[in-house]
Amino acid sequence: MKKKTLLLAIAIAASTPVIAQEKISKPGSCPKLYIGVSTGLENPAGLLGFNIDVPVTQQFSLGAGGGLSSWGYKAYGEGRFYFDKCNRGWALGTGVTYNTGLANFSTSLPTTTGDQTVRLDLEPKVNVFVAGYRFWNLGRNGHRIWLQVGYSLRLDEDNYTILSGHTLTADGDQVMTILAPGGLMVGVGFSFGVVK
């Protein structure tokens, strides 16, 4: 009896995500707007940001958002293609990010006179990116969680202006290049399906 009960419980638990996916995939039941939060390394919305995603069709959406990053405030716009209906499953996205930069930023860097506290202006940066996503249902009300992996490419290399008169060594310049927006993207997020 215990074996049958355990097998029945496992079968119900295994079928729950499938049932939830079927319910949400019915025409007219997919959310028309998602609002959420995300975080990650080179995440389009920053280290901590908010996201708005508007499904244009069941397999394409337009999104935007913003938040805080290590290079000032950050904002983005993106288009995504989903391989499953109802904006779920695997997806590919591409878009543009903008970092505001920071004025009068101070940090210790290698200079031609040794390690010094250097004052800099971190210049605004525009990047383009491409990313792969995986979306999962969270409950039966259209909410979802997601993971993202991609790459962000800087459109120029004018990353900073030195204000304190120091000259950075090659190592100091490399540190600033690494810190500037761009490179490997890894993110995680959650979004509420708010309009049906």
C-alpha positions in Angstrom: 0.0 0.0 0.0 2.8 2.4 0.9 4.5 1.7 -2.4 1.4 2.5 -4.4 0.8 5.7 -2.4 4.4 6.7 -3.0 4.2 6.0 -6.7 1.0 7.9 -7.0 2.5 10.9 -5.2 5.6 10.8 -7.5 3.4 10.6 -10.6 1.3 13.6 -9.5 4.4 15.7 -8.6 6.1 14.9 -11.9 3.0 15.8 -13.9 2.3 19.1 -12.1 4.7 21.2 -14.2 3.2 19.7 -17.4 -0.3 20.5 -16.2 0.7 24.0 -15.3 2.3 24.5 -18.7 -0.8 23.2 -20.5 -3.1 25.5 -18.5 -1.0 28.6 -19.2 -0.5 27.7 -22.9 -4.2 27.9 -23.7 -5.1 30.8 -26.0 -5.9 34.0 -24.0 -4.4 32.6 -20.7 -0.9 33.8 -21.3 0.1 37.0 -19.5 0.2 40.1 -21.6 2.8 41.9 -19.3 5.5 40.7 -16.9 7.2 42.8 -14.2 10.1 41.4 -12.4 13.6 41.7 -10.8 17.0 40.3 -11.9 20.6 40.1 -10.8 23.8 38.8 -12.2 27.2 39.5 -13.8 26.8 41.9 -16.7 23.0 41.4 -16.3 21.3 43.8 -18.7 19.4 45.5 -15.8 22.5 45.7 -13.6 23.7 44.1 -10.4 20.2 44.6 -9.1 17.4 45.8 -11.4 13.8 45.7 -12.5 12.4 44.3 -15.8 9.3 44.9 -17.9 8.6 42.3 -20.6 5.7 42.7 -23.1 4.8 39.6 -25.2 4.1 40.8 -28.7 3.2 37.2 -29.8 3.3 33.9 -27.9 6.9 33.5 -29.1 8.3 37.0 -29.2 8.6 39.8 -26.6 10.0 43.2 -26.1 11.6 44.1 -22.8 13.2 47.0 -21.0 14.5 47.7 -17.5 17.2 49.3 -15.4 19.0 49.3 -12.1 22.3 49.8 -10.4 25.6 48.6 -11.7 29.3 48.9 -10.9 29.5 51.6 -13.6 26.7 53.8 -12.5 23.0 53.3 -13.4 22.2 50.9 -16.2 19.3 50.6 -18.6 18.5 48.2 -21.5 16.1 47.4 -24.3 15.8 43.9 -25.7 13.9 41.6 -28.1 13.5 37.9 -27.4 12.4 34.9 -29.4 11.0 31.9 -27.5 11.1 28.4 -28.8 7.9 27.4 -26.7 4.5 29.1 -26.7 3.5 31.5 -23.9 7.0 33.0 -23.6 8.4 29.9 -21.9 11.2 27.4 -22.3 14.3 28.2 -24.2 14.8 31.7 -25.7 17.3 33.9 -27.6 17.6 37.6 -26.9 19.5 40.5 -28.3 19.6 44.2 -27.2 21.4 47.3 -26.1 22.6 48.4 -22.7 23.6 51.9 -21.5 25.7 52.6 -18.4 25.7 56.2 -17.1 29.2 56.0 -15.7 30.4 57.7 -12.5 31.9 61.1 -11.9 34.9 61.7 -9.6 35.3 58.0 -8.8 38.4 57.1 -6.6 40.2 53.7 -6.4 43.7 52.4 -5.8 45.4 51.4 -9.1 48.9 50.6 -10.3 50.5 53.8 -11.7 54.0 54.7 -12.9 54.8 55.9 -9.4 53.4 52.8 -7.6 50.0 52.0 -6.3 48.1 55.2 -5.9 44.6 56.4 -5.1 43.5 57.6 -8.6 40.5 59.9 -9.3 38.6 59.1 -12.5 35.5 59.8 -14.4 34.0 56.5 -15.6 32.6 57.3 -19.1 29.1 56.4 -20.2 29.1 53.1 -22.1 26.8 51.6 -24.7 27.0 47.8 -25.3 25.2 45.4 -27.5 24.5 41.9 -26.3 23.2 38.4 -27.2 21.9 35.9 -24.7 20.4 32.5 -24.3 17.6 32.1 -21.7 15.7 29.3 -20.0 12.3 30.2 -18.5 10.2 28.0 -16.1 6.7 28.4 -14.7 6.4 29.3 -11.1 3.0 28.3 -10.0 -0.1 28.4 -12.2 -0.7 32.2 -12.4 1.8 33.0 -15.2 4.8 33.8 -13.0 8.2 32.6 -14.1 11.8 32.3 -13.2 14.7 32.3 -15.6 18.4 31.9 -16.1 20.5 33.8 -18.7 23.9 33.3 -20.3 25.4 35.5 -23.0 28.0 38.0 -24.0 28.0 41.8 -24.0 30.2 43.8 -26.4 31.4 47.4 -25.8 31.0 49.7 -28.8 34.1 51.8 -27.9 37.1 51.6 -25.7 37.1 55.1 -24.1 36.4 53.8 -20.7 37.6 56.5 -18.3 39.3 59.9 -17.9 42.0 60.4 -15.2 41.4 63.5 -13.1 44.2 63.2 -10.6 47.1 63.5 -13.0 48.4 60.0 -12.6 49.5 57.7 -15.4 48.4 54.1 -15.2 50.7 51.2 -16.0 49.6 48.6 -18.5 48.3 46.6 -15.5 46.3 49.5 -14.2 44.8 50.1 -17.7 43.9 46.4 -17.9 42.1 46.5 -14.5 40.0 49.4 -15.8 39.3 47.5 -19.0 38.1 44.4 -17.1 35.9 46.6 -14.8 34.3 48.4 -17.7 30.9 47.0 -18.9 31.2 44.1 -21.3 32.1 40.4 -21.4 30.4 37.3 -20.1 26.8 37.7 -19.0 25.2 35.4 -16.3 21.9 36.3 -14.8 18.9 35.0 -12.9 15.5 36.6 -12.5 11.9 36.3 -11.5 8.8 37.9 -13.2 5.2 38.2 -12.2 2.6 37.8 -15.0 0.5 40.8 -14.1 -2.0 41.3 -17.0 -3.9 38.4 -18.6 
